[in-house]
Amino acid sequence: MNVVREVIAQAMKASEIPRRNVDLAAASAIGVVLQAATYKVYGRFTGGLSDHHRFFADAAWAVLATKER
């Protein structure tokens, strides 16, 4: 099982984040960094990905905190 998926599933079970489709939540959180990595490869922003870690963390939390409508 994917480690990220398992951590997210445990957070949902503990009511730390809203419950919803765990695979969709994991894919969305991972996508925050993967899409940025793609942009980095094409020179869309400067600096290393680690230079922007706070932004990525905030974006991932925003994805995980979103409630299903």
FIZA-158748 format. One record per residue: residue in three letters; x, y, z of N, C-alpha, C, O in turn. Coordinates in steps of 0.2 Angstrom, whole numbers, plus 5000, padded with zeros to 4 digits. Atoms other than C-alpha are relative to their C-alpha. Layout:
N
ALAXYZXYZXYZXYZ/...
***
This chain:
69
MET500449945000500050005000500450065000501050065003/ASN499649945000500650174996500050045007499550045010/VAL499849974994501450265011499550065001499250075007/VAL500449934999500550435008499349985001499050015005/ARG500750025000498950345005499849985007499350005010/GLU500150034993499050255022500050065005499650065010/VAL500049944995499550415032499450044999499150065004/ILE500649965001498050505024499449965003499049995006/ALA500550044998496950365028499950005008499450005011/GLN499949994993497550365046499750065003499450075008/ALA500249944998497250545047499350015000498950045004/MET500850005001495450525041499749965005499249995008/LYS500350044995495150385053500050045007499650035011/ALA499949974994495750495067499650075000499750115005/SER500449935001494650645061500550065000500350115002/GLU499649945001496150755058499950034994500150094994/ILE500249975006495650785041499349974998499149925000/PRO500650035001493950765033500049934996500549924992/ARG500050065003493450595027499750014993499250044992/ARG500250005007493250565008500449954997500749915000/ASN499750055004493950464994500850005002501150055000/VAL499350004998495750425001500550004994501050034994/ASP499650005006496450384984500050074997500550094994/LEU500049935003495850554977500450055004500750095001/ALA499649964996496550644992500749994999501150044999/ALA499350015000498250564991500250024993500850054993/ALA499849985007498350594972500050075000500550104997/SER500149935001497850774974500650035004500950085002/ALA499549974996499150804988500749994997501150034997/ILE499450025003500550714979500150054993500650074992/GLY500049965006500050814963500250075001500550104997/VAL499749944998500450974972500750014998501050064995/VAL499350005001502250934971500249984993500750014990/LEU499850035007502350834955499950054995500350064990/GLN500149955005501550974945500550065001500850084996/ALA499549954999502751104953500749974997501150014994/ALA499350035003504250984948500050004993500550024990/THR500050005008503650974930500150084998500550094993/TYR499949935001503551164930500850025001501050064997/LYS499349994998505351174938500449984994500950014992/VAL499750035005505951064924500050044994500550054990/TYR500149955005505351184911500250075001500050124997/GLY499849934998506051334920499550055001499650115000/ARG500549954999504451414925500150045007499850095008/PHE499849964994505151464942500749985002501049935000/THR499350004998506851484950500149975007499649965011/GLY499950034993507651394965499849935000499549904995/GLY500250075000507551214970499350005003499150045006/LEU500750024998505951134975500050015008499550045011/SER500050004993506551134993500050085002499850095008/ASP500149934999506651324992499350035001499250085004/HIS500749995000504751324991499649955005499049955004/HIS500450054996504351195004499450025004499049995005/ARG500649974996503251305015499450014995498849994997/PHE500649995005502151344999499749934999499149924999/PHE500250075002502051154995499649975006499149945005/ALA500350024994501651115013499350035001498850005002/ASP500649974999500251245014499549984994498949974996/ALA500450025005499551194997499849935001499249915000/ALA500250074998499551005002499550005006499049975005/TRP500549994995498651055018499350024998498850005000/ALA500649975003497351155008499649954997499049944997/VAL500350055004497051004997499749955005499149935005/LEU500250054996496850885012499450035005499049995007/ALA500549974996495751005022499350014997498850035000/THR500649995003494451025009499549955001499649895001/LYS500550044999492850955013499649984994499550024989/GLU500450025005491750855001499450045000499150045006/ARG500649975000490250944995499449964999498849984999/
***
